Amino acid sequence: MVMTKKLPLLFGIIFLLYGCTANKALQQDHPIEPLSKEARIEKLSQLKQWQIKGKIAFIQKNKRESASLFWLFDQLNKNQTLKLTTYLGINVLTLNTIDGVHLVETDGESYQSDDLTQLIYSLTGLTLPTEALQLWIKGLRYSTTDKITFDKKSGLPSMLTSYYQGNTWQINYKKYQRVNNVKLAHSLSIKQNDLTIKIMINQWKL
């Protein structure tokens, strides 16, 4: 009988704790005030330091490569670290940029250049437009001639057509997630001729 009397009290405490947790979650997930297109571009243009973790896939006609992605970008100090690893954690490529000089490590060898896109392509056969990608990933133009299409309902970028190194690239934004009171891309695909790069971001850090 003692246990029976204590059960309502126990459930009451659990319910109270759950209620507090739920209220806290609701407070954390409260809707953010939408930004105008211009305000969003301005805010993200000022975002100079960020980090992402996720997956990346390179898809061509008869070839498909995929890897886990870690990218730490620090424009203020002109530094970045980018790592591609297999699902077993084996290193495919590690990039470190310091003051505009790029050092790439792959297959136990180190290579250095000031042309990162060409360096990565020569080593791996993969086209990774990192200079433009650090802007595309935020839904920003690489050049003034780039065109952004905004979703009519959400007001967020749905497609970006960019001109980079003499080629036309099309970036499609499929999903967004809230990060520090701004919505950033969670899933995007990048196409140039027969190459498709798919990126799924599991974690943003600003």
Secondary structure in CASP SS format (residue, H / E / C, confidence):
PFRMAT SS
TARGET T0000
AUTHOR 0000-0000-0000
METHOD secondary structure of the structure
MODEL  1
M C 1.00
V H 1.00
M H 1.00
T H 1.00
K H 1.00
K H 1.00
L H 1.00
P H 1.00
L H 1.00
L H 1.00
F H 1.00
G H 1.00
I H 1.00
I H 1.00
F H 1.00
L H 1.00
L H 1.00
Y H 1.00
G H 1.00
C H 1.00
T H 1.00
A H 1.00
N H 1.00
K H 1.00
A H 1.00
L H 1.00
Q H 1.00
Q H 1.00
D C 1.00
H C 1.00
P C 1.00
I C 1.00
E C 1.00
P C 1.00
L C 1.00
S C 1.00
K H 1.00
E H 1.00
A H 1.00
R H 1.00
I H 1.00
E H 1.00
K H 1.00
L H 1.00
S H 1.00
Q C 1.00
L C 1.00
K C 1.00
Q E 1.00
W E 1.00
Q E 1.00
I E 1.00
K E 1.00
G E 1.00
K E 1.00
I E 1.00
A E 1.00
F E 1.00
I E 1.00
Q E 1.00
K C 1.00
N C 1.00
K E 1.00
R E 1.00
E E 1.00
S E 1.00
A E 1.00
S E 1.00
L E 1.00
F E 1.00
W E 1.00
L E 1.00
F E 1.00
D E 1.00
Q C 1.00
L C 1.00
N C 1.00
K C 1.00
N E 1.00
Q E 1.00
T E 1.00
L E 1.00
K E 1.00
L E 1.00
T E 1.00
T C 1.00
Y C 1.00
L C 1.00
G C 1.00
I C 1.00
N E 1.00
V E 1.00
L E 1.00
T E 1.00
L E 1.00
N E 1.00
T E 1.00
I E 1.00
D C 1.00
G C 1.00
V E 1.00
H E 1.00
L E 1.00
V E 1.00
E E 1.00
T E 1.00
D C 1.00
G C 1.00
E E 1.00
S E 1.00
Y E 1.00
Q E 1.00
S E 1.00
D C 1.00
D C 1.00
L H 1.00
T H 1.00
Q H 1.00
L H 1.00
I H 1.00
Y H 1.00
S H 1.00
L H 1.00
T H 1.00
G C 1.00
L C 1.00
T C 1.00
L C 1.00
P C 1.00
T H 1.00
E H 1.00
A H 1.00
L H 1.00
Q H 1.00
L H 1.00
W H 1.00
I C 1.00
K C 1.00
G C 1.00
L C 1.00
R C 1.00
Y C 1.00
S C 1.00
T C 1.00
T C 1.00
D C 1.00
K E 1.00
I E 1.00
T E 1.00
F E 1.00
D C 1.00
K C 1.00
K C 1.00
S C 1.00
G C 1.00
L C 1.00
P E 1.00
S E 1.00
M E 1.00
L E 1.00
T E 1.00
S E 1.00
Y E 1.00
Y E 1.00
Q C 1.00
G C 1.00
N E 1.00
T E 1.00
W E 1.00
Q E 1.00
I E 1.00
N E 1.00
Y E 1.00
K E 1.00
K E 1.00
Y E 1.00
Q E 1.00
R E 1.00
V E 1.00
N C 1.00
N C 1.00
V E 1.00
K E 1.00
L E 1.00
A E 1.00
H E 1.00
S E 1.00
L E 1.00
S E 1.00
I E 1.00
K E 1.00
Q E 1.00
N C 1.00
D C 1.00
L E 1.00
T E 1.00
I E 1.00
K E 1.00
I E 1.00
M E 1.00
I E 1.00
N E 1.00
Q E 1.00
W E 1.00
K E 1.00
L C 1.00
END
